[in-house]
């Protein structure tokens, strides 16, 4: 069974799940994401529950994994181990696209949809950081620096 092809937009990034965990007995989740020129992910994060492999499709994304920067272009792959703190940015003036493969497939469209609702509610102003952190933690992502306990 194929995942829906619906696109979720989060801060200009377009995310489209190709395979959801529910369609692969939880073994893998695969999503394509497009990153406009000049966009940087809002927060560095880690996840203990899955590895993430990124495969470049178009353009160049700069990934920082455990403090080490890597430029990832079309046809190149980057493995992000469980627990590794990472973030990415499109520092170029061209759109970039990549494929993310999460193993096992524990992340799904719900995470991105919930984040989009919070960011949309902010209407361009500062988002509700506590709500964003709660969504991240509920979906197995830990923001870094970690929120106070």
C-alpha positions as a printed Julia matrix, in Angstrom:
149×3 Matrix{Float64}:
  0.0    0.0    0.0
  1.45   3.38  -0.97
  1.51   6.44   1.27
 -0.51   9.47   0.34
  1.17  11.86  -2.02
 -0.12  14.92  -0.15
  2.48  17.62   0.35
  2.93  19.2    3.79
  4.45  22.69   3.84
  6.5   23.74   6.86
  8.25  27.13   6.75
  8.55  26.96   2.96
  9.82  23.38   2.95
  7.68  20.86   1.12
  7.51  17.36   2.6
  5.91  14.41   0.79
  5.91  10.91   2.26
  6.66   8.18  -0.27
  6.49   5.3    2.26
  5.01   5.53   5.76
  5.95   3.19   8.57
  2.41   1.78   8.6
  2.92   0.68   4.99
  6.19  -1.15   5.72
  5.35  -2.97   8.97
  7.26  -0.18  10.72
 10.52  -1.02   8.98
 11.07   2.23   7.05
  9.63   5.67   6.38
 10.71   7.56   3.28
  9.93  11.18   2.51
 11.05  13.67  -0.1
 11.62  17.23   1.03
 12.28  20.41  -0.88
 14.2   23.27   0.71
 14.0   26.77  -0.78
 17.16  28.83  -1.17
 18.34  30.39   2.07
 16.2   28.25   4.41
 17.68  26.84   7.62
 15.94  24.27   9.8
 14.68  26.0   12.93
 16.38  23.84  15.55
 19.16  21.29  15.84
 17.82  17.97  17.07
 18.52  14.29  17.6
 16.42  11.14  17.65
 17.21   7.96  19.54
 14.53   5.88  17.87
 15.79   5.78  14.29
 18.69   6.29  11.92
 18.21   8.73   9.08
 19.84   8.46   5.68
 19.65  11.51   3.43
 20.05  11.16  -0.33
 20.52  14.34  -2.36
 18.24  14.73  -5.38
 18.84  18.31  -6.5
 20.85  21.31  -5.32
 23.09  21.35  -2.24
 22.2   21.18   1.45
 24.73  21.82   4.2
 24.29  19.33   7.02
 25.9   19.71  10.43
 26.12  16.39  12.26
 27.77  16.35  15.68
 29.41  19.69  14.84
 30.88  18.54  11.5
 29.62  20.22   8.32
 29.02  18.26   5.12
 27.74  19.6    1.81
 25.36  17.09   0.27
 24.62  17.33  -3.44
 22.62  15.32  -5.94
 23.57  11.65  -5.94
 25.31  11.82  -2.54
 24.21  10.2    0.71
 24.69  10.97   4.39
 23.92   8.61   7.27
 22.84  10.23  10.54
 23.19   7.71  13.4
 20.69   7.46  16.25
 21.34  10.12  18.85
 23.52  12.33  16.63
 22.71  16.03  16.94
 22.08  17.45  13.48
 20.63  20.31  11.48
 20.68  21.47   7.88
 20.47  24.59   5.76
 20.24  25.51   2.11
 22.95  28.17   1.93
 22.72  28.46  -1.84
 20.54  30.57  -4.11
 18.94  27.46  -5.67
 16.15  25.16  -4.5
 17.34  21.81  -3.09
 15.57  18.46  -2.79
 16.5   15.33  -0.88
 15.09  12.0    0.15
 15.07  11.02   3.84
 14.98   7.36   4.8
 14.18   6.66   8.47
 14.86   3.17   9.82
 12.8    1.99  11.53
  9.86   3.98  10.16
  8.7    5.65  13.36
  8.4    9.22  12.05
  5.39  10.06   9.93
  3.4   12.89   8.41
  1.7   13.65  11.75
  4.89  15.23  13.1
  5.19  17.66  10.19
  1.46  18.43  10.18
  1.5   19.27  13.9
  4.54  21.52  13.49
  2.9   23.26  10.52
 -0.22  24.03  12.6
  1.89  25.68  15.33
  3.93  27.72  12.85
  0.85  28.75  10.86
 -0.84  29.92  14.07
  2.12  32.22  14.71
  1.26  34.07  11.47
  4.88  35.01  10.8
  5.56  35.99  14.41
  7.46  33.97  16.97
  5.97  30.48  17.34
  4.92  28.89  20.61
  8.27  27.31  21.48
  6.82  25.2   24.29
  4.26  23.72  21.88
  6.97  23.0   19.29
  9.16  21.29  21.89
  6.18  19.22  23.08
  5.47  18.05  19.52
  9.13  17.19  18.94
  9.36  15.2   22.16
  6.05  13.41  21.45
  7.45  12.23  18.11
 10.84  11.12  19.44
 12.91  14.19  18.51
 15.0   16.01  21.1
 15.81  19.67  20.43
 19.36  20.82  21.14
 20.16  22.5   23.3
 17.7   20.33  25.23
 14.87  22.14  27.0
 15.2   22.5   30.78
 13.75  19.57  32.71
